[in-house]
Amino acid sequence: MDLKLRAPDSDQHSILLPGQVSDLSSRYTGTLSSGKGREYKIEGNIADLMSNGHDYSIANWSNHLSVTAAVYEDVWRNRSLDILTGESFPIEKEKELLVDWLEPIKDKLYLDVGCSTALYARTVKQAEKKSVAVAIDISEAMLKEARKKASNEDCDLFLIRADARTMPFYAGMFDGLMMGGTLNELTDELKALYECRRVIKKGGTFFMMHLLKADSIAGKLLQGPAGWGGVKFWTLKQSNELFERAGFKVADQFNVGIVCFSKLIAV
């Protein structure tokens, strides 16, 4: 399946991303061209469709480091929920919740926004092999690690370097979305949520994992330094107000400590 994308340099032009790019068992390198003549590279199955002019937090920029990408999932992500919730919360439980709420279906199109190593996109493909999964991130290092992991797991994914605030997709393109922890790191979270609402179909499900503002003194002390790096935290009420303002309703919610999972429906 080829993907028809919106050209980053022109809303009036399209880019066709060949289906072969998603076959990660075979290395694909080439170029894409928009109607305006600008070319975008595909290197090792990763299509670079980044637009210019955005600012990023320190937390965002740290994700560009190869060493960060290499240890992100196997070291940090596998233990992060245990650390953040203060209890045993295996990553398999998170993946089960994702599949249960998103309910991936054959031939439907799903987008992992700010994917890091594409844990969510890979989980969707493992649950429904015949679904189509797209994963975007600003970090080339993270996308390279995502490619490696997906290839080892025999998961076909479209990997695209793109910004969540200006996504190269048409309105209502996706049947479902997912985002894991990225919202807290964005410098313009509402703009990203508006973009998410634009590219998802009405009635589509958006699986969101986000971190809440700590209530305890110890928690506030820990979140303080994170705030210096550009990481933001909101109360549950503030988070839900953000979602509703962007055009989503909260259909279900589950939180343990400061970790919150939200099932959002596009209205």
C-alpha positions in Angstrom: 0.0 0.0 0.0 1.4 3.4 -1.0 0.8 6.4 1.2 -0.4 9.7 -0.3 1.1 12.5 1.8 0.7 16.2 1.9 3.9 17.9 0.8 5.6 19.8 3.7 6.4 22.8 1.4 2.9 23.1 -0.1 -0.6 22.2 1.0 -1.6 22.0 -2.7 0.8 19.3 -3.6 1.1 15.6 -2.7 3.9 13.1 -2.2 3.5 9.4 -2.8 5.4 7.3 -0.4 5.9 3.8 -2.0 4.7 0.8 0.0 8.1 -0.9 -0.4 9.4 1.6 2.2 7.5 -0.1 4.9 9.1 -3.5 4.2 11.9 -3.2 6.7 13.4 -6.5 5.8 14.7 -4.8 2.6 16.7 -1.6 2.8 15.2 1.2 0.8 17.0 4.4 -0.2 15.8 7.1 -2.6 14.1 10.5 -3.0 10.6 11.9 -3.0 9.5 15.0 -4.9 6.7 17.3 -4.4 4.8 19.2 -7.1 6.9 22.3 -6.4 10.1 20.4 -7.1 11.5 20.1 -3.6 13.1 16.7 -2.9 13.0 14.7 0.3 15.3 11.8 1.0 14.5 8.3 2.1 17.5 6.8 3.8 17.3 3.2 5.2 13.5 3.2 4.9 13.2 6.5 6.8 11.5 9.3 4.9 12.7 12.7 6.0 9.7 15.1 5.7 10.7 17.6 8.4 9.5 21.2 8.0 11.6 24.1 9.3 11.0 26.8 11.8 10.1 25.0 15.0 11.6 25.3 18.5 12.3 22.3 20.6 12.8 21.7 24.3 16.0 20.3 25.8 14.1 17.0 26.4 13.3 16.9 22.6 16.9 17.5 21.6 18.3 14.8 23.9 16.4 12.3 21.9 18.6 13.1 18.9 21.5 11.4 20.6 22.3 7.9 19.3 23.1 6.7 22.9 19.7 7.9 24.1 18.0 6.0 21.3 20.0 2.9 22.0 19.0 2.6 25.7 15.6 4.3 25.6 13.3 1.3 25.3 15.5 -1.6 26.6 16.6 0.3 29.7 14.4 3.3 30.4 11.0 2.5 28.8 10.9 -1.0 30.2 11.3 0.3 33.8 9.9 3.8 33.6 6.3 2.9 34.6 7.6 1.0 37.6 9.6 4.0 38.7 6.9 6.6 37.9 4.0 4.7 39.4 5.9 3.4 42.4 4.6 -0.1 41.8 5.1 -3.0 39.4 3.7 -2.0 36.0 5.2 -4.2 33.3 5.3 -2.8 29.8 3.2 -5.7 28.6 0.3 -4.4 30.6 0.6 -1.0 28.8 0.7 -2.8 25.5 -2.5 -4.8 26.4 -4.3 -1.6 27.3 -3.3 0.0 24.0 -4.6 -2.9 22.0 -7.8 -3.2 24.1 -8.6 0.5 23.6 -7.4 1.0 20.0 -8.8 -2.3 18.7 -6.7 -2.4 15.5 -8.5 -3.7 12.4 -7.4 -5.1 9.1 -6.5 -2.5 6.4 -7.1 0.4 8.8 -4.5 3.1 9.2 -2.9 4.0 12.5 -0.4 6.7 13.5 2.2 6.6 16.3 2.9 10.3 17.1 6.3 11.1 18.6 7.0 7.4 18.3 10.6 7.2 19.7 11.4 3.5 19.0 7.8 2.9 17.7 6.8 0.7 20.6 3.1 1.5 20.1 3.2 1.1 16.2 5.0 -2.2 16.6 2.4 -3.4 19.2 -0.4 -2.5 16.8 1.2 -4.5 14.0 1.8 -7.5 16.2 -1.9 -7.4 17.2 -3.2 -7.0 13.7 -0.6 -7.9 11.0 -2.8 -6.6 8.2 -3.3 -3.1 9.7 -1.1 -0.2 8.4 1.0 1.5 10.9 2.9 4.8 10.4 5.4 6.2 13.0 6.7 9.7 13.1 9.4 11.4 15.2 11.8 14.3 14.9 14.7 12.2 15.9 16.6 10.3 13.2 18.4 8.3 15.9 15.1 7.1 17.4 13.7 6.2 14.0 16.8 4.2 13.2 16.4 2.3 16.4 12.7 1.8 15.6 13.7 0.4 12.2 16.1 -2.1 13.9 13.5 -3.3 16.4 10.7 -3.5 13.9 12.9 -5.4 11.5 13.9 -7.9 14.2 10.2 -8.4 15.0 9.2 -8.7 11.3 6.9 -5.7 11.6 6.2 -3.6 8.5 6.1 0.1 9.4 6.2 3.4 7.6 8.9 5.5 9.4 8.8 9.2 8.8 10.8 12.0 10.3 8.2 14.7 10.9 7.1 17.2 13.5 3.9 16.5 15.4 2.9 20.2 15.1 3.0 20.2 11.2 2.3 16.7 10.1 2.6 15.8 6.4 -0.8 14.1 6.3 -4.2 14.9 4.9 -7.3 15.6 7.1 -9.1 12.6 8.4 -6.4 10.2 7.1 -6.1 7.9 10.1 -8.5 5.6 11.8 -6.6 5.7 15.1 -3.7 7.5 16.8 -1.4 6.8 19.7 1.1 8.9 21.7 3.2 7.7 24.6 4.7 10.4 26.8 5.5 12.8 24.0 2.9 15.4 24.9 4.8 16.4 28.1 7.9 17.2 26.1 6.4 19.5 23.5 6.9 23.2 23.5 3.5 23.7 21.9 1.3 20.8 23.1 -2.0 22.4 22.0 -0.9 22.9 18.4 0.2 19.2 18.3 -3.2 18.1 19.7 -5.0 20.2 17.0 -2.9 18.5 14.4 -3.8 15.1 15.8 -7.5 16.1 15.6 -7.0 17.2 12.0 -5.5 14.0 10.8 -7.8 11.5 12.6 -11.2 10.5 11.3 -14.3 11.7 13.3 -15.0 9.0 15.9 -11.5 7.6 15.7 -9.7 6.6 18.9 -6.6 8.3 20.2 -4.6 6.4 22.8 -2.7 8.8 25.0 -0.1 8.1 27.8 0.9 11.3 29.6 2.3 12.3 33.0 0.4 14.3 35.6 1.6 17.0 37.9 2.7 15.4 41.2 0.8 16.1 44.4 3.5 15.0 46.9 6.4 17.2 48.0 8.9 14.5 46.8 7.1 14.3 43.5 7.2 18.1 43.0 10.9 18.1 43.8 11.6 15.5 41.2 9.5 17.2 38.5 11.2 20.6 39.1 14.4 19.8 37.3 12.4 18.1 34.5 10.6 21.4 34.0 13.9 23.2 33.4 14.5 20.8 30.5 11.1 21.8 29.0 9.0 18.9 30.3 5.5 20.1 31.3 3.1 18.5 33.7 -0.7 19.1 34.1 -3.3 18.0 36.6 -5.9 15.5 35.3 -8.4 18.3 35.0 -6.0 20.5 33.0 -5.0 17.6 30.8 -8.7 16.9 30.0 -9.3 20.5 29.2 -6.5 20.4 26.7 -8.0 17.3 25.0 -11.5 18.8 24.9 -10.2 22.1 23.6 -8.5 20.3 20.7 -11.6 18.4 19.7 -11.5 15.1 21.7 -13.7 13.7 24.4 -12.4 11.5 27.1 -14.0 8.0 26.8 -12.0 6.2 29.4 -9.1 7.0 31.7 -6.8 5.0 33.9 -4.0 6.4 36.1 -1.5 5.1 38.5 0.5 7.7 40.4 1.5 10.4 37.9 1.1 8.1 34.9 -2.2 8.5 33.1 -3.7 6.6 30.1 -6.5 8.3 28.3 -8.8 6.9 25.6 -9.8 9.9 23.5 -12.5 10.0 20.8 -12.4 12.6 18.0 -15.6 14.5 18.0 
